[in-house]
């Protein structure tokens, strides 16, 4: 069992860090679900108002929105 804690909470707004490997719409995403860790990195299910689908993104690729 992992002792790693999710830094973000359901309902919180975050931004996805740019990546050459991920095509994501720029802007804010709402966290809809906390997911298990992958390689000691918590994961999240995110939804943008500008996309019809949800995304699964590791915590290392997210930043909080002030």
Buried (B, 14 or more C-beta within 10 A) or exposed (E): EEEEEBEBEEEBBBBBEEEEEEEBEEEBBBBEEBBEBEEEEBBBBBBBEEEEEBBEBBBEBBEEEE
